[in-house]
Amino acid sequence: MSNRLNAPNDLRAFWMPFTANRQFKKEPRLFVGAKDMYYTTHDGRQVLDGTAGLWCVNAGHCRPKITEAIREQAGELDYAPAFQLGHPKAFELANRLVDIAPEGLNHVLYTNSGSESVETALKVALAYHRVKGNGSRFRLIGRERGYHGVNFGGISVGGIVSNRKMFGTLLTGVDHMPHTHQPGKNSFTRGEPEHGGDIATELERIVTLHDASTVAAVIVEPVAGSTGVLIPPKGYLQKLREICTKHGILLIFDEVITGFGRLGAPFAAQYYDVKPDMITAAKGLTNGVIPMGAVFVTSEIHDAFMNGPEHMIEFFHGYTYSGNPIASAAALATLDTYKEEGLLTRAAELSDYWADALHSLKDCPNVIDIRNTGLIGAIELDPIAGEPTKRAFTAFLKAYESGLLIRTTGDIIALSPPLIIEKHHIDELFGKLRTILQNNI
Ligand SMILES: Cc1ncc(COP(=O)(O)O)c(C=O)c1O
């Protein structure tokens, strides 16, 4: 039997990622264009982007400078081998990235996605301890409800059950801290919750259990995004830092969504004034336009590898597309756009207006919690008895119909608009959401 389909736009062949494929293919939702804050759908409607695509289009859509940089680079140098050779833009970009990173994170490894950034950081952590003569430090500690992408290292340290349960034994030597969500105590908090900072001391208990001499690294999202937006309680990240420092454990911040201005500073590490030993990034690095990720490491980590004969490769890791010329050009143009428009700090200016509008939905039916930080917001809905996730998914479908893109995870609506958003867009977004929620979905 032939595989040939009847029409070029037949939807059957593409097994879509993290999608209810059968539902989608009955009622497809396709975007065919985008500009600034809006998508255009296949049926010609405008949809306000309340999620920056997938937390990545921080400068808004189809920004001319980025488009032009890609066009030019594709015609000038399409590809250069990433191993034992280079091209100027990858170096220029690394310098520009280090300039905006927290003090001391002076070196960058490139990847092609957030998932690969996480794998890379975990491997750097293990190898770092080994080159320092501490090969017994092999354990990795993540957190319940954490999301670190979908590769084996990431799902092992991650804590979202449905992302883990199908995939066997995962990495060994991994443990998890408890998550920080305390619904009753912290409901409807604006910004950092009062309660839960002391949950960080659970790390001390885990380290004691395994002995610090076996622990390589702790990885957390400063703000847990994909699980439904969990904001770190006051003092929590500081305490994690203290415990890691005390025991010689590397602290990795997974900033794949918080990086590049989401909170009102270039990175969450600066926003919360806590310095990790590594930062993983992706998404906003190229404004989502072209796959690219990065791992920032301290000089101490980098320098530990720069030993042995000079003709030897120092770290046996890398990707064919690490620092790809077109991705590098896109990232440089993205950084220019962020700088010219002040986007890496814009969330700080808008966050009060954003928070007021978000929390004004408190009186809507079935809303059991609202939380926010920077230009991130979450509205937690009461699940329908026996049908978890359905209420939020219905809200997502109704929003799409009414010209608004939201994201849902479980029964939580997560919002993270492009950082170019204006107040009138914020009004439009929450006006539409109010209408949907008031209709008792
Ligand atoms: C914190 C975090 N880490 C890693 C990832 C994985 O990124 P990617 O989908 O680019 O592999 C994500 C994606 O949402 C993320 O939010």
PDBQT file of the ligand as one rigid body, heavy atoms in Angstrom, charges set to zero:
ROOT
HETATM    1  C1  LIG A 501      12.865  25.340  32.132  1.00  0.00    +0.000 C 
HETATM    2  C2  LIG A 501      12.916  24.629  30.826  1.00  0.00    +0.000 A 
HETATM    3  N1  LIG A 501      13.962  23.852  30.542  1.00  0.00    +0.000 NA
HETATM    4  C3  LIG A 501      14.070  23.201  29.377  1.00  0.00    +0.000 A 
HETATM    5  C4  LIG A 501      13.074  23.310  28.437  1.00  0.00    +0.000 A 
HETATM    6  C5  LIG A 501      13.192  22.551  27.150  1.00  0.00    +0.000 C 
HETATM    7  O1  LIG A 501      13.394  23.381  26.077  1.00  0.00    +0.000 OA
HETATM    8  P1  LIG A 501      13.210  22.827  24.583  1.00  0.00    +0.000 P 
HETATM    9  O2  LIG A 501      11.750  22.582  24.389  1.00  0.00    +0.000 OA
HETATM   10  O3  LIG A 501      13.766  23.935  23.738  1.00  0.00    +0.000 OA
HETATM   11  O4  LIG A 501      14.016  21.585  24.473  1.00  0.00    +0.000 OA
HETATM   12  C6  LIG A 501      11.965  24.112  28.678  1.00  0.00    +0.000 A 
HETATM   13  C7  LIG A 501      10.895  24.247  27.675  1.00  0.00    +0.000 C 
HETATM   14  O5  LIG A 501       9.840  24.765  27.927  1.00  0.00    +0.000 OA
HETATM   15  C8  LIG A 501      11.877  24.777  29.916  1.00  0.00    +0.000 A 
HETATM   16  O6  LIG A 501      10.806  25.541  30.222  1.00  0.00    +0.000 OA
ENDROOT
TORSDOF 0
